[in-house]
Amino acid sequence: MEESIETILRQIRTDLRLSMDGVVAASMRAKGIDYRMNFGVKIPQIREISTRYKTGKALAELLWKEPVRELKILATMLYPAKEMDQDTAIRWAKGIENHELREQSCRNLFQEVPFADALVVDWIQHPDEKVRNTGYWLYARLCMVYPETVKTISGAMLLEHALQDLKSDSLLLRQSALNALKFMGRMSEGYAERVLQGIESLQEINDEMKSEMIDLLRFEFGYMD
């Protein structure tokens, strides 16, 4: 007889309590990584806990709704990627409040769905800033693990939107866009040149910020002496 989802959730909570680390949780809060509840369990431990449970949409959805750091991260590990649809993916993307959860969602789940490239295209053009952030992070993940998939994404389109978001007042969005351009430029010398030229042409950011971006990217692209 299979255990109920509620029973499994209680077991997971027990696992987390046994692994909790208050020092790590306090350190994360001090760095601005804030959740309503945080057990301070490290990612490798969360991943080990995830191996004790079967993947499943119902369990993952229940975990995702909980305002607890570790349960949300576990949700990204336990949702069967092949069973996720685009409506669910966008709903989850809209619920991501910080970069840690964004990175884990992209690494554990979004990069594995069969339409990951379509998510990048849709998300970097989305009006919701949180969704655009996730789109840029997903693009970077695909560059790392599925470079052939990235080739289906228009470089011109990504460059256009990333350059626009480099002018944002949001530091988080600027960092995400710049990170995506870093990975884009690594793909080819032609892309690297287009990225650098695009940033150089920006008129809405000050020269100091522009110079810092260009120096960072030139270093990433291997152009620094």
BADOTOR-462089 format. One line per field, with one value per atom (N, C-alpha, C): x, y, z; residue in three letters; atom name. Coordinates in steps of 0.1 Angstrom, whole numbers, plus 2048, in hexadecimal, padded with zeros to 3 digits. Layout:
# residues N
u	(X, ...) .
v	(Y, ...) .
w	(Z, ...) .
code	(Ala, ...) .
site	(CA, ...) .
# end
This chain:
# residues 225
u	(808, 800, 809, 806, 80E, 80B, 815, 813, 80C, 805, 7FE, 809, 805, 80E, 811, 806, 808, 812, 812, 81B, 829, 82B, 838, 83D, 834, 838, 83D, 837, 83B, 849, 84B, 858, 863, 860, 86A, 86D, 863, 865, 86E, 86C, 875, 883, 885, 892, 899, 892, 897, 89B, 893, 896, 8A3, 8A5, 8B1, 8BD, 8BB, 8C7, 8C8, 8C0, 8C0, 8CD, 8D0, 8DC, 8D9, 8D7, 8D3, 8DE, 8EA, 8F5, 8F4, 8F2, 8F1, 8E4, 8D9, 8CD, 8CF, 8D6, 8D8, 8E1, 8EB, 8F5, 8ED, 8E4, 8DC, 8D4, 8CD, 8C5, 8CD, 8D9, 8E2, 8E6, 8E6, 8EA, 8DE, 8D2, 8C6, 8BF, 8C3, 8BB, 8B0, 8A5, 89B, 88F, 88B, 87F, 877, 86A, 862, 867, 86C, 872, 87E, 889, 895, 89C, 89E, 8A5, 8B4, 8B9, 8C7, 8CE, 8C6, 8CC, 8D3, 8DF, 8E7, 8E2, 8E5, 8DF, 8E3, 8EF, 8F2, 8EA, 8E7, 8DE, 8D0, 8CB, 8BE, 8BD, 8C7, 8C7, 8C7, 8CE, 8CF, 8C1, 8BA, 8AD, 8A3, 8A5, 89C, 89C, 8A8, 8A9, 8A1, 89C, 894, 886, 882, 874, 872, 866, 863, 85F, 863, 85F, 850, 84A, 83B, 836, 82D, 827, 820, 818, 80F, 818, 822, 82B, 833, 838, 840, 838, 82B, 823, 820, 81E, 81B, 828, 833, 840, 842, 83F, 841, 838, 82D, 824, 828, 831, 835, 83F, 83E, 847, 854, 85A, 866, 870, 87C, 887, 88A, 88C, 890, 885, 878, 86D, 86C, 86E, 86D, 878, 884, 88F, 88D, 888, 884, 87A, 870, 866, 86C, 877, 87E, 885, 888, 88F, 886, 87A, 870, 865, 865, 85B, 860, 859, 85D, 85E, 869, 86B, 863, 862, 85B, 84C, 847, 839, 835, 83E, 83B, 837, 82C, 828, 82C, 82A, 82E, 826, 819, 811, 817, 81A, 820, 82D, 835, 843, 842, 839, 838, 832, 829, 824, 82F, 837, 842, 84C, 84F, 859, 854, 847, 842, 843, 844, 845, 853, 85D, 86B, 86F, 874, 876, 885, 88E, 89C, 8A5, 8B1, 8BA, 8BE, 8BE, 8C1, 8B7, 8AA, 89F, 89E, 8A2, 8A2, 8AC, 8B8, 8C3, 8BF, 8BA, 8B6, 8AB, 8A1, 896, 89B, 8A4, 8A9, 8B2, 8BA, 8C3, 8BC, 8B3, 8AC, 8A0, 89A, 88D, 88C, 88D, 889, 893, 8A0, 8A9, 8A6, 89E, 89B, 88E, 885, 879, 87B, 873, 876, 875, 86F, 86D, 875, 880, 888, 88C, 88F, 893, 887, 87B, 86F, 86C, 86F, 86E, 877, 884, 88D, 887, 883, 87E, 872, 868, 85D, 860, 869, 86B, 873, 87D, 885, 87E, 872, 869, 85D, 85D, 851, 851, 845, 845, 849, 847, 84A, 85A, 85F, 86E, 873, 86C, 871, 872, 868, 868, 874, 877, 882, 88F, 890, 89C, 89E, 894, 895, 898, 892, 895, 8A4, 8AA, 8B9, 8C1, 8BD, 8C4, 8C3, 8B7, 8B5, 8BD, 8BE, 8C7, 8D5, 8DA, 8E8, 8EA, 8E0, 8E0, 8E1, 8D8, 8D8, 8E6, 8EC, 8F9, 903, 902, 90B, 909, 8FC, 8F9, 8F3, 8EC, 8E6, 8E9, 8F6, 8F9, 8F2, 8EF, 8E8, 8DA, 8D3, 8C6, 8C7, 8D1, 8D3, 8D3, 8D8, 8D9, 8CB, 8C0, 8B3, 8AD, 8B5, 8B0, 8B7, 8AF, 8B5, 8BE, 8CB, 8D5, 8D1, 8CC, 8C8, 8BD, 8B4, 8A8, 8AD, 8B6, 8BA, 8C3, 8CC, 8D4, 8CC, 8C1, 8B9, 8B2, 8AD, 8A6, 8B0, 8BB, 8C5, 8CA, 8CD, 8D2, 8C8, 8BC, 8B1, 8B1, 8B2, 8B2, 8BE, 8C9, 8D5, 8D3, 8C8, 8C5, 8BB, 8B7, 8AD, 8B2, 8A9, 8AD, 8AF, 8AB, 8AD, 8BB, 8C2, 8CF, 8CF, 8C4, 8C3, 8C0, 8B8, 8B5, 8C1, 8C9, 8D5, 8DF, 8E0, 8EA, 8E6, 8D9, 8D4, 8D6, 8D3, 8D5, 8E4, 8EC, 8FB, 900, 8FB, 8FF, 8FC, 8F0, 8EB, 8F4, 8F8, 901, 90F, 913, 920, 920, 916, 915, 913, 90B, 909, 916, 91E, 92B, 935, 934, 93D, 93A, 92F, 92B, 933, 936, 93E, 944, 94F, 955, 94C, 943, 93A, 930, 92B, 921, 929, 935, 93C, 93E, 941, 942, 935, 92A, 91D, 919, 91C, 919, 920, 92D, 935, 931, 92E, 92A, 91C, 914, 906, 907, 910, 911, 918, 922, 929, 91F, 915, 90B, 900, 900, 8F5, 8F8, 8ED, 8EE, 8E8, 8E0, 8D8, 8E0, 8EC, 8F3, 900, 905, 911, 91E, 928, 934, 93B, 93A, 941, 93B, 92E, 927, 929, 929, 92B, 939, 943, 951, 953, 94C, 94D, 947, 93C, 936, 93F, 944, 94D, 959, 960, 96C, 969, 95D, 95A, 957, 950, 94E, 95A, 962, 96F, 977, 977, 97F, 978, 96B, 964, 966, 967, 969, 977, 981, 98F, 995, 990, 996, 9A0, 9A1, 9AA, 9B8, 9C2, 9D0, 9D5) .
v	(7F4, 800, 80C, 815, 821, 82B, 833, 83D, 849, 850, 85C, 867, 871, 87C, 884, 885, 88C, 885, 877, 86F, 872, 872, 874, 882, 88C, 899, 89A, 893, 893, 88C, 882, 87B, 885, 88C, 895, 8A0, 8A5, 8B0, 8AA, 89D, 897, 896, 892, 892, 89F, 8AA, 8B7, 8BC, 8B9, 8BD, 8B6, 8A9, 8A2, 8A7, 8AF, 8B4, 8C3, 8C9, 8D8, 8DE, 8EA, 8F1, 8FF, 903, 911, 91B, 918, 921, 924, 91A, 91B, 924, 921, 929, 938, 93A, 948, 94F, 948, 94D, 951, 948, 94B, 957, 958, 964, 971, 970, 97C, 980, 976, 979, 97D, 97D, 982, 976, 96A, 95E, 95B, 960, 960, 957, 94F, 946, 948, 945, 945, 93B, 930, 925, 91F, 91E, 919, 910, 903, 8FA, 8FB, 902, 903, 8F6, 8ED, 8E0, 8E3, 8DE, 8E1, 8D9, 8DE, 8D8, 8C9, 8C5, 8B6, 8AE, 8B3, 8AC, 8AB, 8B6, 8B6, 8AC, 8AC, 8A2, 894, 891, 884, 880, 88A, 887, 884, 88B, 889, 87B, 874, 867, 85D, 861, 858, 857, 860, 861, 85F, 85A, 859, 866, 868, 874, 874, 87F, 87F, 88E, 890, 89E, 8A2, 89A, 89E, 8A2, 899, 89C, 8A9, 8AA, 8B6, 8C3, 8C3, 8CE, 8D2, 8C8, 8CB, 8D1, 8CC, 8D1, 8E0, 8E2, 8F0, 8FA, 8F6, 900, 904, 8FC, 8FE, 90A, 913, 91F, 91B, 910, 90A, 908, 90E, 90D, 8FF, 8F6, 8E8, 8E1, 8E3, 8DC, 8E1, 8EE, 8F3, 8EE, 8ED, 8E7, 8D8, 8D1, 8C3, 8C1, 8CB, 8CA, 8CA, 8D2, 8D3, 8C6, 8BE, 8B1, 8A6, 8A7, 89C, 89D, 8A9, 8AA, 8A3, 899, 893, 89C, 8A0, 8AA, 8A7, 89A, 897, 899, 89A, 89C, 8AB, 8B4, 8C2, 8C8, 8D0, 8D7, 8E6, 8EE, 8FC, 904, 901, 909, 907, 8FB, 8F9, 8FF, 8FF, 905, 914, 91B, 929, 92C, 924, 926, 925, 91B, 919, 925, 929, 934, 941, 943, 94F, 94F, 943, 941, 941, 943, 943, 951, 952, 95E, 962, 958, 95B, 953, 957, 950, 942, 93F, 931, 927, 92B, 922, 922, 92E, 92F, 926, 926, 91D, 90E, 90B, 8FD, 8F8, 901, 8FE, 8FB, 904, 902, 8F5, 8F3, 8E8, 8DA, 8DA, 8CD, 8CA, 8D4, 8D2, 8D8, 8E5, 8EC, 8E8, 8E6, 8E2, 8D4, 8CC, 8BE, 8BD, 8C7, 8C6, 8C5, 8BF, 8BD, 8CA, 8D5, 8E1, 8EC, 8E9, 8F3, 8FF, 8FD, 908, 911, 90C, 914, 91C, 917, 91E, 92A, 929, 934, 93F, 93B, 945, 94D, 945, 94C, 954, 94F, 955, 962, 962, 96F, 97A, 977, 982, 985, 97E, 97F, 98C, 992, 99F, 99E, 992, 990, 98E, 997, 997, 98A, 984, 977, 96D, 96D, 963, 965, 972, 975, 971, 974, 96F, 960, 958, 94A, 946, 94D, 94A, 94B, 956, 958, 94D, 949, 93E, 931, 92F, 922, 922, 92D, 92E, 92A, 930, 92D, 91E, 918, 90A, 901, 905, 8FD, 8FF, 90A, 90C, 902, 900, 8F7, 8E8, 8E4, 8D6, 8D1, 8DA, 8D6, 8E0, 8E2, 8EC, 8EB, 8DE, 8DC, 8E2, 8E2, 8E7, 8F7, 8FD, 90B, 910, 908, 90C, 90F, 90A, 90D, 91A, 921, 92E, 939, 942, 94E, 956, 956, 95F, 96D, 972, 980, 984, 97B, 97D, 97E, 975, 975, 981, 985, 990, 99D, 99E, 9AA, 9AC, 9A1, 9A2, 9A4, 99D, 99E, 9AC, 9B2, 9C0, 9C9, 9C7, 9CF, 9CE, 9C2, 9C0, 9C4, 9C6, 9CC, 9DA, 9E1, 9EE, 9EF, 9E4, 9E3, 9E9, 9EE, 9F2, 9E7, 9DB, 9CF, 9C9, 9C9, 9C3, 9B4, 9AD, 99F, 99C, 9A4, 9A2, 9A5, 9AF, 9B3, 9A7, 9A2, 997, 98A, 987, 97C, 97E, 98A, 98C, 98C, 991, 991, 983, 97B, 96D, 965, 968, 961, 966, 972, 977, 971, 96F, 968, 95B, 953, 945, 946, 950, 951, 954, 95D, 960, 955, 94C, 941, 937, 938, 92E, 92F, 93C, 93E, 94C, 94E, 95B, 965, 961, 96A, 96F, 966, 96A, 974, 970, 979, 987, 988, 996, 99D, 996, 99D, 9A1, 999, 99D, 9A9, 9AA, 9B5, 9C2, 9C0, 9CC, 9D1, 9C8, 9CB, 9D3, 9CF, 9D6, 9E4, 9E4, 9F1, 9FB, 9F7, A00, A05, 9FF, A04, A12, A1A, A28, A2B, A22, A25, A21, A1C, A19, A21, A24, A2C, A25, A2D, A27, A1E, A21, A18, A0A, A0A, 9FD, 9F5, 9FD, 9F7, 9F1, 9F8, 9F4, 9E7, 9E7, 9DB, 9CE, 9D0, 9C5, 9C0, 9C9, 9C5, 9BE, 9C4, 9BD, 9AF, 9AD, 9A0, 996, 99B, 992, 98F, 999, 997, 98C, 98D, 983, 975, 974, 968, 962, 96B, 966, 964, 966, 964, 96E, 97B, 986, 98E, 98B, 994, 98E, 998, 994, 98E) .
w	(800, 800, 800, 7F6, 7F5, 800, 804, 80E, 808, 810, 80B, 80A, 801, 7FF, 80C, 815, 821, 82A, 82A, 832, 82D, 820, 81A, 81D, 81D, 820, 82F, 838, 846, 847, 83F, 83F, 83A, 830, 82A, 834, 83B, 845, 851, 854, 85E, 859, 84D, 847, 848, 845, 844, 852, 85C, 86A, 86F, 86B, 86F, 868, 85D, 855, 857, 85E, 85F, 864, 860, 864, 866, 872, 875, 871, 871, 86D, 85E, 856, 848, 845, 84B, 849, 84C, 858, 85B, 851, 84D, 843, 836, 832, 825, 827, 833, 835, 834, 83A, 83A, 82C, 823, 815, 80C, 813, 80B, 805, 808, 803, 80D, 80B, 816, 812, 81B, 81A, 827, 826, 832, 83C, 837, 840, 839, 840, 83B, 845, 842, 84B, 849, 83F, 83D, 839, 832, 82D, 820, 81F, 813, 807, 7FB, 7EF, 7EE, 7F0, 7EF, 7F8, 804, 80D, 808, 803, 7FD, 7F2, 7EA, 7DE, 7E3, 7EE, 7F4, 7F9, 800, 805, 7F9, 7EE, 7E3, 7DD, 7DF, 7DA, 7E2, 7ED, 7F6, 7F1, 7E8, 7E5, 7D6, 7D2, 7C3, 7BE, 7B1, 7AA, 7A8, 7A7, 7A5, 7A5, 79B, 79A, 7A6, 7AC, 7B7, 7C3, 7C6, 7D2, 7CF, 7C3, 7C0, 7C0, 7BC, 7BD, 7CB, 7D3, 7E2, 7E8, 7E5, 7EA, 7E6, 7D9, 7D3, 7DA, 7DE, 7E5, 7F3, 7F9, 806, 807, 811, 812, 819, 815, 81B, 811, 813, 809, 805, 80E, 80A, 803, 806, 800, 7F2, 7EF, 7E2, 7D9, 7DF, 7D7, 7D4, 7DE, 7DC, 7D1, 7D0, 7C6, 7B8, 7B6, 7A9, 7A6, 7B0, 7AE, 7AC, 7B1, 7B1, 7A7, 7A0, 795, 788, 783, 776, 76B, 766, 75B, 74F, 74B, 73F, 740, 74D, 74F, 751, 751, 753, 746, 746, 73A, 73B, 731, 731, 73A, 73C, 746, 754, 757, 765, 766, 75C, 75D, 75F, 758, 75A, 768, 76D, 77A, 785, 783, 78C, 78B, 77F, 77D, 783, 783, 789, 799, 79E, 7AD, 7B2, 7AA, 7AE, 7B3, 7C0, 7C6, 7C8, 7C6, 7C8, 7BE, 7BD, 7B3, 7B7, 7C4, 7C8, 7C2, 7C5, 7C0, 7B1, 7AB, 79C, 796, 79C, 797, 799, 7A4, 7A7, 79D, 79B, 792, 784, 77F, 772, 771, 77B, 77B, 77C, 785, 789, 780, 77A, 773, 765, 765, 758, 74D, 750, 745, 73F, 747, 743, 73B, 73B, 734, 725, 71D, 70F, 707, 70D, 706, 70D, 713, 71A, 712, 705, 6FC, 6FA, 6F9, 6F8, 704, 710, 71C, 71C, 718, 717, 70E, 703, 6F9, 6FF, 705, 70B, 717, 71F, 72C, 72B, 723, 722, 71C, 716, 711, 71A, 725, 72E, 736, 738, 73F, 74E, 754, 762, 763, 76B, 76D, 773, 77C, 782, 777, 76E, 763, 759, 756, 74E, 754, 761, 769, 767, 768, 767, 759, 74F, 741, 73E, 743, 741, 748, 754, 75B, 754, 74F, 747, 73B, 734, 728, 72C, 737, 73B, 73E, 745, 748, 73B, 731, 725, 71E, 71E, 718, 71E, 72B, 732, 730, 72F, 72F, 722, 71B, 70E, 703, 6FF, 6F5, 6E8, 6E4, 6D7, 6D8, 6E4, 6E5, 6E4, 6E9, 6E9, 6DA, 6D1, 6C3, 6BD, 6C3, 6BE, 6C3, 6CC, 6D1, 6C9, 6C5, 6BD, 6C5, 6C1, 6C8, 6C7, 6BC, 6BA, 6C4, 6C5, 6CE, 6DD, 6E1, 6EE, 6F1, 6E8, 6E9, 6EA, 6E2, 6E3, 6F1, 6F6, 703, 70E, 70E, 719, 719, 70E, 70E, 713, 710, 716, 725, 72A, 739, 740, 739, 73F, 743, 73E, 741, 74D, 752, 75D, 76A, 772, 77F, 789, 785, 78D, 78C, 797, 796, 793, 799, 796, 788, 781, 773, 76A, 76E, 766, 767, 773, 775, 76D, 76D, 765, 757, 751, 743, 73F, 748, 745, 745, 74F, 750, 743, 73E, 731, 726, 725, 71A, 71C, 728, 72A, 723, 726, 720, 711, 70C, 6FE, 6F7, 6FC, 6F6, 6F6, 700, 700, 6F5, 6EF, 6E5, 6D8, 6D4, 6C8, 6C8, 6C1, 6C0, 6BA, 6B0, 6AA, 6B5, 6BD, 6C8, 6D1, 6D5, 6DE, 6D9, 6CD, 6C7, 6C7, 6C3, 6C3, 6D1, 6DB, 6E9, 6ED, 6EB, 6EE, 6E7, 6DA, 6D2, 6D7, 6DB, 6E0, 6ED, 6F6, 702, 700, 6F7, 6F4, 6EE, 6E7, 6E1, 6EB, 6F7, 700, 704, 703, 707, 715, 71A, 726, 733, 732, 73E, 73E, 74B, 74C, 747, 744, 73E, 748, 755, 75E, 75E, 75F, 75F, 752, 747, 73A, 739, 73E, 73E, 746, 752, 75A, 754, 74D, 746, 73B, 733, 728, 72C, 737, 73C, 741, 748, 74D, 741, 737, 72C, 724, 722, 71A, 721, 72F, 736, 734, 735, 733, 725, 71B, 70E, 70A, 713, 711, 709, 709, 702, 70A, 716, 71F, 71D, 71D, 71C, 729) .
code	(Met, Met, Met, Glu, Glu, Glu, Glu, Glu, Glu, Ser, Ser, Ser, Ile, Ile, Ile, Glu, Glu, Glu, Thr, Thr, Thr, Ile, Ile, Ile, Leu, Leu, Leu, Arg, Arg, Arg, Gln, Gln, Gln, Ile, Ile, Ile, Arg, Arg, Arg, Thr, Thr, Thr, Asp, Asp, Asp, Leu, Leu, Leu, Arg, Arg, Arg, Leu, Leu, Leu, Ser, Ser, Ser, Met, Met, Met, Asp, Asp, Asp, Gly, Gly, Gly, Val, Val, Val, Val, Val, Val, Ala, Ala, Ala, Ala, Ala, Ala, Ser, Ser, Ser, Met, Met, Met, Arg, Arg, Arg, Ala, Ala, Ala, Lys, Lys, Lys, Gly, Gly, Gly, Ile, Ile, Ile, Asp, Asp, Asp, Tyr, Tyr, Tyr, Arg, Arg, Arg, Met, Met, Met, Asn, Asn, Asn, Phe, Phe, Phe, Gly, Gly, Gly, Val, Val, Val, Lys, Lys, Lys, Ile, Ile, Ile, Pro, Pro, Pro, Gln, Gln, Gln, Ile, Ile, Ile, Arg, Arg, Arg, Glu, Glu, Glu, Ile, Ile, Ile, Ser, Ser, Ser, Thr, Thr, Thr, Arg, Arg, Arg, Tyr, Tyr, Tyr, Lys, Lys, Lys, Thr, Thr, Thr, Gly, Gly, Gly, Lys, Lys, Lys, Ala, Ala, Ala, Leu, Leu, Leu, Ala, Ala, Ala, Glu, Glu, Glu, Leu, Leu, Leu, Leu, Leu, Leu, Trp, Trp, Trp, Lys, Lys, Lys, Glu, Glu, Glu, Pro, Pro, Pro, Val, Val, Val, Arg, Arg, Arg, Glu, Glu, Glu, Leu, Leu, Leu, Lys, Lys, Lys, Ile, Ile, Ile, Leu, Leu, Leu, Ala, Ala, Ala, Thr, Thr, Thr, Met, Met, Met, Leu, Leu, Leu, Tyr, Tyr, Tyr, Pro, Pro, Pro, Ala, Ala, Ala, Lys, Lys, Lys, Glu, Glu, Glu, Met, Met, Met, Asp, Asp, Asp, Gln, Gln, Gln, Asp, Asp, Asp, Thr, Thr, Thr, Ala, Ala, Ala, Ile, Ile, Ile, Arg, Arg, Arg, Trp, Trp, Trp, Ala, Ala, Ala, Lys, Lys, Lys, Gly, Gly, Gly, Ile, Ile, Ile, Glu, Glu, Glu, Asn, Asn, Asn, His, His, His, Glu, Glu, Glu, Leu, Leu, Leu, Arg, Arg, Arg, Glu, Glu, Glu, Gln, Gln, Gln, Ser, Ser, Ser, Cys, Cys, Cys, Arg, Arg, Arg, Asn, Asn, Asn, Leu, Leu, Leu, Phe, Phe, Phe, Gln, Gln, Gln, Glu, Glu, Glu, Val, Val, Val, Pro, Pro, Pro, Phe, Phe, Phe, Ala, Ala, Ala, Asp, Asp, Asp, Ala, Ala, Ala, Leu, Leu, Leu, Val, Val, Val, Val, Val, Val, Asp, Asp, Asp, Trp, Trp, Trp, Ile, Ile, Ile, Gln, Gln, Gln, His, His, His, Pro, Pro, Pro, Asp, Asp, Asp, Glu, Glu, Glu, Lys, Lys, Lys, Val, Val, Val, Arg, Arg, Arg, Asn, Asn, Asn, Thr, Thr, Thr, Gly, Gly, Gly, Tyr, Tyr, Tyr, Trp, Trp, Trp, Leu, Leu, Leu, Tyr, Tyr, Tyr, Ala, Ala, Ala, Arg, Arg, Arg, Leu, Leu, Leu, Cys, Cys, Cys, Met, Met, Met, Val, Val, Val, Tyr, Tyr, Tyr, Pro, Pro, Pro, Glu, Glu, Glu, Thr, Thr, Thr, Val, Val, Val, Lys, Lys, Lys, Thr, Thr, Thr, Ile, Ile, Ile, Ser, Ser, Ser, Gly, Gly, Gly, Ala, Ala, Ala, Met, Met, Met, Leu, Leu, Leu, Leu, Leu, Leu, Glu, Glu, Glu, His, His, His, Ala, Ala, Ala, Leu, Leu, Leu, Gln, Gln, Gln, Asp, Asp, Asp, Leu, Leu, Leu, Lys, Lys, Lys, Ser, Ser, Ser, Asp, Asp, Asp, Ser, Ser, Ser, Leu, Leu, Leu, Leu, Leu, Leu, Leu, Leu, Leu, Arg, Arg, Arg, Gln, Gln, Gln, Ser, Ser, Ser, Ala, Ala, Ala, Leu, Leu, Leu, Asn, Asn, Asn, Ala, Ala, Ala, Leu, Leu, Leu, Lys, Lys, Lys, Phe, Phe, Phe, Met, Met, Met, Gly, Gly, Gly, Arg, Arg, Arg, Met, Met, Met, Ser, Ser, Ser, Glu, Glu, Glu, Gly, Gly, Gly, Tyr, Tyr, Tyr, Ala, Ala, Ala, Glu, Glu, Glu, Arg, Arg, Arg, Val, Val, Val, Leu, Leu, Leu, Gln, Gln, Gln, Gly, Gly, Gly, Ile, Ile, Ile, Glu, Glu, Glu, Ser, Ser, Ser, Leu, Leu, Leu, Gln, Gln, Gln, Glu, Glu, Glu, Ile, Ile, Ile, Asn, Asn, Asn, Asp, Asp, Asp, Glu, Glu, Glu, Met, Met, Met, Lys, Lys, Lys, Ser, Ser, Ser, Glu, Glu, Glu, Met, Met, Met, Ile, Ile, Ile, Asp, Asp, Asp, Leu, Leu, Leu, Leu, Leu, Leu, Arg, Arg, Arg, Phe, Phe, Phe, Glu, Glu, Glu, Phe, Phe, Phe, Gly, Gly, Gly, Tyr, Tyr, Tyr, Met, Met, Met, Asp, Asp, Asp) .
site	(N, CA, C, N, CA, C, N, CA, C, N, CA, C, N, CA, C, N, CA, C, N, CA, C, N, CA, C, N, CA, C, N, CA, C, N, CA, C, N, CA, C, N, CA, C, N, CA, C, N, CA, C, N, CA, C, N, CA, C, N, CA, C, N, CA, C, N, CA, C, N, CA, C, N, CA, C, N, CA, C, N, CA, C, N, CA, C, N, CA, C, N, CA, C, N, CA, C, N, CA, C, N, CA, C, N, CA, C, N, CA, C, N, CA, C, N, CA, C, N, CA, C, N, CA, C, N, CA, C, N, CA, C, N, CA, C, N, CA, C, N, CA, C, N, CA, C, N, CA, C, N, CA, C, N, CA, C, N, CA, C, N, CA, C, N, CA, C, N, CA, C, N, CA, C, N, CA, C, N, CA, C, N, CA, C, N, CA, C, N, CA, C, N, CA, C, N, CA, C, N, CA, C, N, CA, C, N, CA, C, N, CA, C, N, CA, C, N, CA, C, N, CA, C, N, CA, C, N, CA, C, N, CA, C, N, CA, C, N, CA, C, N, CA, C, N, CA, C, N, CA, C, N, CA, C, N, CA, C, N, CA, C, N, CA, C, N, CA, C, N, CA, C, N, CA, C, N, CA, C, N, CA, C, N, CA, C, N, CA, C, N, CA, C, N, CA, C, N, CA, C, N, CA, C, N, CA, C, N, CA, C, N, CA, C, N, CA, C, N, CA, C, N, CA, C, N, CA, C, N, CA, C, N, CA, C, N, CA, C, N, CA, C, N, CA, C, N, CA, C, N, CA, C, N, CA, C, N, CA, C, N, CA, C, N, CA, C, N, CA, C, N, CA, C, N, CA, C, N, CA, C, N, CA, C, N, CA, C, N, CA, C, N, CA, C, N, CA, C, N, CA, C, N, CA, C, N, CA, C, N, CA, C, N, CA, C, N, CA, C, N, CA, C, N, CA, C, N, CA, C, N, CA, C, N, CA, C, N, CA, C, N, CA, C, N, CA, C, N, CA, C, N, CA, C, N, CA, C, N, CA, C, N, CA, C, N, CA, C, N, CA, C, N, CA, C, N, CA, C, N, CA, C, N, CA, C, N, CA, C, N, CA, C, N, CA, C, N, CA, C, N, CA, C, N, CA, C, N, CA, C, N, CA, C, N, CA, C, N, CA, C, N, CA, C, N, CA, C, N, CA, C, N, CA, C, N, CA, C, N, CA, C, N, CA, C, N, CA, C, N, CA, C, N, CA, C, N, CA, C, N, CA, C, N, CA, C, N, CA, C, N, CA, C, N, CA, C, N, CA, C, N, CA, C, N, CA, C, N, CA, C, N, CA, C, N, CA, C, N, CA, C, N, CA, C, N, CA, C, N, CA, C, N, CA, C, N, CA, C, N, CA, C, N, CA, C, N, CA, C, N, CA, C, N, CA, C, N, CA, C, N, CA, C, N, CA, C, N, CA, C, N, CA, C, N, CA, C, N, CA, C, N, CA, C, N, CA, C, N, CA, C, N, CA, C, N, CA, C, N, CA, C, N, CA, C, N, CA, C, N, CA, C, N, CA, C, N, CA, C, N, CA, C, N, CA, C, N, CA, C, N, CA, C, N, CA, C, N, CA, C, N, CA, C, N, CA, C, N, CA, C, N, CA, C, N, CA, C, N, CA, C, N, CA, C, N, CA, C, N, CA, C, N, CA, C, N, CA, C, N, CA, C, N, CA, C, N, CA, C, N, CA, C, N, CA, C, N, CA, C, N, CA, C, N, CA, C) .
# end
